[in-house]
Amino acid sequence: MTQQVPLDAAQLAEAFRQFSEASAQLTQAYAGVERQVERLNERLTVLMAALPAGVILLDAAGRVEKANAAAHWMLGEGLDGQEWSKLSAQRLRPTESPGEWEAGSKGEAAMRLSLSQTIEDSAGARIVLLHDVTEAHRMRVQASRNERLAAMGEMVAGLAHQLRTPLAAALLYAGNLADPGLAPADRARCADRTLDRLRHLERLIRDMLSFARGEITGEEAFDICDLVSELEHTIEPVAARRAVRFDSRCTCPGVAFSGKRKELAGALTNLLENALQATSEGGKVSFCAELKDERVRFLVKDTGRGIDPTIQARLFDPFFTTRADGTGLGLAIARGVARAHGGEITLKSVLGEGSEFTLELPLPREQEPT
């Protein structure tokens, strides 16, 4: 075991001097770091204040640690220290568009915000970003209205022809009823045909009004599989009368959807009835609901005659129909309902093999933004 030689006074003084120099250097370095951090904090504060987007810093407990001026403008004052989950539930309302929320008073004065969040950092903190998309939403709504007005113009142009034919037939049959020499059997046949043409007119007007209204005016929450079951009970007897096999399934039990149930059921009924009419005796129509990428998809597939590629692009145009007794509004209405819910309808068809319509809708965010 080696024995340490004690330091003399001169060596101790030198060691103390070196320690003092190192301490001074560390102190200077720490002060420099503090100045840099202070400058960065000042720049960050200026940057946050200048950003048009709302920026909210959340601590590990999910409370608002800091919010810039834009965030206060969007959500109101008194944000600091608030628990974000409760704050967002109080001041944000979900909309029909995923990722978008309403703030402020309801109606025309409501502000529409797009919300996104960063993942938690090592300390558990998060950043919430808010963007004002009110004007973009207004332009989307206006574009939709303009599109509807343009479609309505096409409807008006074709309406006279659509009404004239069944109305002329009804008048002809009704005129025959006034003939006193008409045999009872012929009189009954004319009455049936008159009623048939009048019902066609009534259906045409009803579909036209449904297409003209077009927008969602109220929502309700319902189970997707319940809707599928309801449609199955409606369509199954019709398929049986036409000697067409029909099967349906729902692969998303317990999943709720918020929307206009009656309009969605009507849109899907239009797709199913079209599939049945396109399928000959012994064919098959299938109906399925499934979830994919936070979206619900309703698939209607048939083994019918298929659709000519040259007319597929026109199928959703108002008053375009390939059936003598069709109004040409069923698919236009169905697409309008899908778009009103933020979704779309797509078609895949092979001539002579069948068609598949897919009505796809985003799942609304009913929960609080987290």
C-alpha positions in Angstrom: 0.0 0.0 0.0 1.5 3.3 -1.1 1.5 6.2 1.2 0.3 9.6 -0.1 2.7 12.4 0.4 1.0 15.4 1.9 0.9 18.6 -0.2 2.9 21.5 1.0 1.4 25.0 1.2 2.6 26.0 -2.3 0.9 23.0 -3.9 -2.3 23.6 -2.0 -2.3 27.2 -3.2 -1.8 26.2 -6.8 -4.6 23.6 -6.6 -6.9 26.1 -5.1 -6.0 28.6 -7.9 -6.8 26.1 -10.6 -10.1 25.2 -8.9 -11.0 28.9 -8.7 -10.2 29.4 -12.4 -12.3 26.3 -13.4 -15.2 27.5 -11.2 -15.0 31.0 -12.8 -15.0 29.4 -16.3 -18.0 27.3 -15.4 -19.8 30.3 -13.9 -19.2 32.3 -17.1 -20.3 29.4 -19.3 -23.5 29.0 -17.2 -24.2 32.7 -17.5 -23.7 32.5 -21.2 -26.1 29.6 -21.5 -28.6 31.5 -19.4 -28.3 34.5 -21.7 -28.8 32.3 -24.7 -31.9 30.6 -23.1 -33.2 34.0 -22.3 -32.7 35.2 -25.8 -34.4 32.1 -27.2 -37.3 32.5 -24.8 -37.7 36.1 -25.9 -37.6 35.1 -29.6 -40.0 32.2 -28.9 -42.4 34.6 -27.2 -42.2 37.1 -30.1 -42.7 34.2 -32.6 -45.7 32.8 -30.7 -47.2 36.3 -30.5 -46.7 36.9 -34.2 -48.1 33.5 -35.3 -51.6 33.6 -36.8 -52.2 30.1 -35.5 -53.2 29.4 -31.9 -50.4 27.7 -29.9 -51.1 26.1 -26.6 -48.4 24.5 -24.5 -49.6 21.7 -22.2 -47.6 20.3 -19.3 -47.3 16.7 -18.4 -50.6 16.9 -16.4 -52.4 18.2 -19.4 -52.9 21.7 -18.1 -52.3 24.9 -20.2 -48.9 26.1 -19.3 -48.8 28.9 -21.9 -51.0 30.2 -24.8 -50.3 32.8 -27.4 -52.5 35.7 -28.3 -54.1 33.9 -31.2 -55.2 31.1 -28.9 -56.8 33.6 -26.5 -58.6 35.2 -29.5 -59.9 31.8 -30.7 -60.9 30.3 -27.3 -61.3 33.3 -25.1 -59.4 34.4 -22.0 -58.6 32.5 -18.9 -56.7 29.6 -20.5 -53.6 29.5 -18.3 -53.7 26.7 -15.7 -56.8 25.2 -17.1 -57.1 21.4 -17.7 -57.2 21.0 -21.5 -59.7 18.2 -21.6 -62.2 20.2 -19.6 -61.4 23.4 -21.4 -61.8 22.0 -24.9 -65.1 20.3 -23.9 -66.4 23.6 -22.7 -65.2 25.8 -25.5 -65.1 23.6 -28.6 -68.0 21.8 -30.3 -67.5 18.9 -32.8 -68.5 19.4 -36.4 -69.4 17.0 -39.2 -65.8 17.3 -40.5 -63.1 15.2 -38.7 -60.4 17.4 -37.1 -62.6 20.5 -37.2 -64.3 22.2 -34.3 -66.5 25.2 -33.7 -65.7 27.9 -31.1 -67.7 30.9 -29.9 -71.4 31.5 -30.4 -73.4 29.2 -32.5 -74.7 30.0 -36.0 -73.2 32.4 -38.5 -70.8 34.0 -35.9 -69.2 30.6 -34.9 -65.5 30.3 -35.6 -64.4 27.0 -37.2 -61.0 25.7 -36.1 -58.7 22.9 -37.2 -57.0 21.2 -34.3 -53.8 19.1 -34.2 -51.4 18.1 -31.5 -47.8 17.0 -31.2 -46.9 13.8 -29.5 -45.6 14.0 -25.9 -42.0 14.9 -25.4 -39.7 13.2 -22.9 -41.2 15.3 -20.1 -44.8 14.5 -21.1 -45.6 17.9 -22.5 -47.6 18.5 -25.7 -48.3 21.4 -28.1 -51.8 22.0 -29.4 -52.1 23.9 -32.7 -55.3 25.7 -33.7 -55.9 27.1 -37.2 -58.8 29.4 -38.1 -60.5 27.7 -41.1 -63.7 29.6 -41.0 -63.2 31.3 -44.3 -62.1 28.0 -46.0 -65.2 26.3 -44.6 -67.4 29.1 -45.8 -65.9 28.8 -49.3 -66.5 25.0 -49.2 -70.1 25.6 -48.3 -70.5 28.2 -51.0 -68.9 26.0 -53.6 -71.3 23.2 -52.6 -74.2 25.6 -52.9 -73.0 26.8 -56.3 -72.7 23.2 -57.4 -76.2 22.5 -56.2 -77.5 25.6 -58.0 -75.8 24.5 -61.2 -77.4 21.1 -60.8 -80.7 22.7 -60.1 -80.4 24.6 -63.4 -79.9 21.4 -65.2 -82.9 20.0 -63.4 -85.1 22.9 -64.4 -84.0 22.4 -68.0 -85.0 18.7 -68.0 -88.0 19.0 -65.6 -90.5 20.0 -68.3 -89.7 16.9 -70.4 -89.7 14.7 -67.3 -93.1 15.9 -66.2 -94.7 16.2 -69.6 -94.6 12.5 -70.6 -96.3 11.0 -67.5 -98.7 13.9 -67.2 -99.8 13.5 -70.9 -100.3 9.8 -70.3 -102.3 10.4 -67.2 -104.5 13.0 -69.0 -105.1 10.5 -71.9 -106.2 7.7 -69.6 -108.3 10.1 -67.5 -110.0 11.3 -70.8 -110.8 7.8 -71.7 -112.6 7.4 -68.4 -115.1 10.0 -69.5 -116.2 7.8 -72.4 -119.6 6.4 -71.3 -119.3 3.5 -73.8 -116.1 2.2 -72.2 -116.3 -1.4 -71.0 -115.9 -1.9 -67.2 -112.7 -3.9 -67.7 -111.2 -1.2 -69.9 -112.4 1.5 -67.4 -110.6 -0.3 -64.6 -107.4 -0.7 -66.7 -107.4 3.1 -67.6 -107.9 4.0 -63.9 -105.0 1.8 -62.9 -102.8 3.3 -65.6 -103.9 6.9 -64.6 -103.0 6.2 -61.0 -99.7 4.6 -62.0 -98.7 7.7 -64.0 -99.8 10.0 -61.2 -97.7 8.0 -58.7 -94.8 8.4 -61.0 -95.3 12.2 -61.0 -95.5 12.1 -57.2 -92.3 10.1 -56.9 -90.5 12.5 -59.4 -91.6 15.6 -57.4 -90.6 13.9 -54.1 -87.2 13.0 -55.4 -86.7 16.4 -56.9 -87.5 18.1 -53.5 -85.2 15.7 -51.7 -82.4 16.6 -54.1 -83.1 20.3 -53.8 -83.0 20.2 -50.0 -79.8 18.2 -50.0 -78.2 19.5 -46.8 -78.2 17.9 -43.3 -80.5 19.8 -41.0 -80.2 17.6 -37.9 -78.2 14.6 -36.6 -78.8 11.6 -34.5 -76.6 8.9 -33.1 -77.3 5.4 -34.2 -75.7 2.0 -34.4 -74.3 1.1 -37.9 -75.3 -2.6 -37.6 -78.9 -1.5 -36.6 -79.1 0.4 -39.8 -77.9 -2.5 -41.8 -80.4 -4.8 -40.1 -83.2 -2.3 -40.9 -82.3 -2.2 -44.6 -82.0 -6.0 -44.7 -85.6 -6.4 -43.5 -86.7 -3.8 -46.1 -84.8 -5.3 -49.1 -85.1 -9.0 -48.4 -88.8 -9.4 -49.4 -88.2 -7.4 -52.6 -85.2 -9.6 -53.5 -87.3 -12.7 -52.8 -90.1 -11.5 -55.2 -87.5 -11.0 -57.9 -85.9 -14.4 -57.2 -82.6 -12.7 -56.5 -80.4 -14.0 -53.6 -79.6 -11.3 -51.1 -77.2 -11.3 -48.1 -76.0 -8.6 -45.8 -73.5 -8.4 -43.0 -72.0 -5.8 -40.7 -68.5 -6.2 -39.5 -68.5 -3.2 -37.1 -70.8 -4.2 -34.2 -71.3 -1.6 -31.5 -69.9 1.2 -33.6 -72.1 4.3 -33.5 -72.4 6.9 -36.2 -73.8 10.4 -35.9 -75.7 11.7 -38.9 -79.0 12.0 -40.7 -80.2 8.4 -40.4 -83.4 8.7 -42.5 -81.4 10.3 -45.4 -78.6 7.7 -45.2 -81.2 4.9 -45.2 -82.8 6.4 -48.2 -79.5 6.7 -50.1 -78.6 3.1 -49.3 -82.0 2.0 -50.3 -81.6 3.7 -53.7 -78.3 1.8 -54.2 -79.9 -1.5 -53.2 -83.0 -1.1 -55.3 -80.8 -0.2 -58.3 -78.7 -3.3 -57.7 -81.8 -5.5 -57.6 -83.2 -4.0 -60.8 -79.9 -4.6 -62.6 -79.8 -8.3 -61.5 -81.7 -10.9 -63.3 -83.5 -13.9 -61.7 -81.0 -16.2 -60.0 -78.4 -13.5 -59.5 -77.1 -12.2 -56.2 -77.0 -8.8 -54.4 -74.8 -8.4 -51.3 -74.7 -5.6 -48.8 -71.9 -5.0 -46.3 -70.8 -2.4 -43.7 -67.2 -2.3 -42.6 -64.7 0.0 -41.0 -61.5 1.1 -42.7 -59.1 3.9 -41.6 -61.6 5.6 -39.3 -64.2 5.5 -42.1 -67.3 3.5 -42.4 -67.9 1.9 -45.8 -71.2 0.6 -47.1 -70.7 -1.7 -50.1 -73.6 -2.7 -52.4 -72.5 -5.4 -55.0 -74.5 -7.2 -57.6 -73.9 -9.8 -60.3 -76.1 -8.0 -62.8 -75.5 -6.7 -66.3 -72.9 -4.1 -65.3 -72.7 -0.5 -66.5 -71.3 0.6 -69.8 -68.1 2.6 -69.2 -69.3 5.3 -71.6 -72.2 6.3 -69.2 -70.6 5.7 -65.8 -69.5 9.3 -65.5 -73.1 10.5 -66.0 -74.9 8.1 -63.6 -74.9 10.7 -60.8 -76.2 13.5 -63.0 -79.8 14.7 -62.1 -82.4 13.2 -64.4 -80.0 10.8 -66.1 -81.5 7.3 -66.1 -81.3 4.1 -68.1 -84.7 2.9 -66.9 -88.0 3.8 -68.6 -89.7 4.2 -65.2 -86.8 5.9 -63.4 -86.7 9.5 -62.3 -83.0 9.9 -62.7 -82.6 11.4 -59.2 -81.9 8.4 -57.0 -78.1 8.3 -57.4 -77.9 12.1 -57.4 -79.7 12.2 -54.1 -77.5 9.4 -52.7 -74.3 11.3 -53.7 -75.7 14.5 -52.1 -76.4 12.7 -48.9 -72.9 11.2 -48.8 -71.2 14.5 -49.5 -73.4 16.3 -46.8 -71.9 13.8 -44.3 -68.3 14.5 -45.6 -68.2 11.3 -47.7 -68.5 10.1 -51.3 -69.9 7.4 -53.5 -67.6 5.4 -55.8 -68.4 2.9 -58.5 -66.6 -0.2 -59.9 -68.4 -2.0 -62.7 -67.5 -4.5 -65.5 -70.0 -4.8 -68.3 -71.6 -8.3 -68.2 -70.2 -9.1 -64.7 -71.8 -6.7 -62.3 -71.3 -3.5 -60.3 -70.2 -2.4 -56.9 -71.1 0.9 -55.3 -69.3 2.1 -52.2 -70.7 4.8 -49.9 -67.9 5.9 -47.6 -68.3 8.2 -44.7 -65.8 9.6 -42.1 -66.6 8.7 -38.5 -67.6 12.0 -36.8 -65.5 12.9 -33.8 -68.0 13.1 -31.0 -65.5 12.8 -28.2 -63.5 15.7 -26.8 -60.3 16.7 -28.6 -57.4 15.0 -26.8 
